[in-house]
Every structure is written in C-alpha cells, then in structure tokens.
Amino acid sequence: MIERRNITLEQCIEALEARRQLLCEEILDYTRSVPACDVDFNTLLAERSELTAALSHLRPLCRGEMKVPHPREDLVAH
C-alpha cells in the first residue's frame, strides 16, 4: 500500500526551488563543447525553465497575493 503524505504549498515550493538550484549548479559546471547541439544540456535548460515558471505561479499563491478560484465560480462567471 502506498503511504500518503500531505505536504504544504510552502514545502512544495522549497522542493522545487532546491531542484532549480541544483540544475543551475549543474548548468554552470557543464562542459561546454557545443551547448546548443547538446541534448543533455538543452534538457537541463528546459527543466530549469519549467521550474522557474512553476515557481513564479506558486510563490504568489503561497504569499496569499493571489486568489484560487473555486471551480463553481468559473461556471457562474460564464
């Protein structure tokens, strides 16, 4: 049986930020022969970009700067 563990939004953000930091370090240390043609390097850049985008959406939620609409609110608005 899979154990469920509840995590907070803040913990999620911390985990994503830790991963983003590791990627940044890996990118800085990457041997650069021809980076634009290197699939592994491009994968690191893409993952970092995705994490940065996710964090830019999650941080305002965590700080209470953004309201999360209730699914029924979307139905009423239309």
Order of alpha helices (4+ residues) and beta strands (2+ residues): alpha-alpha-alpha
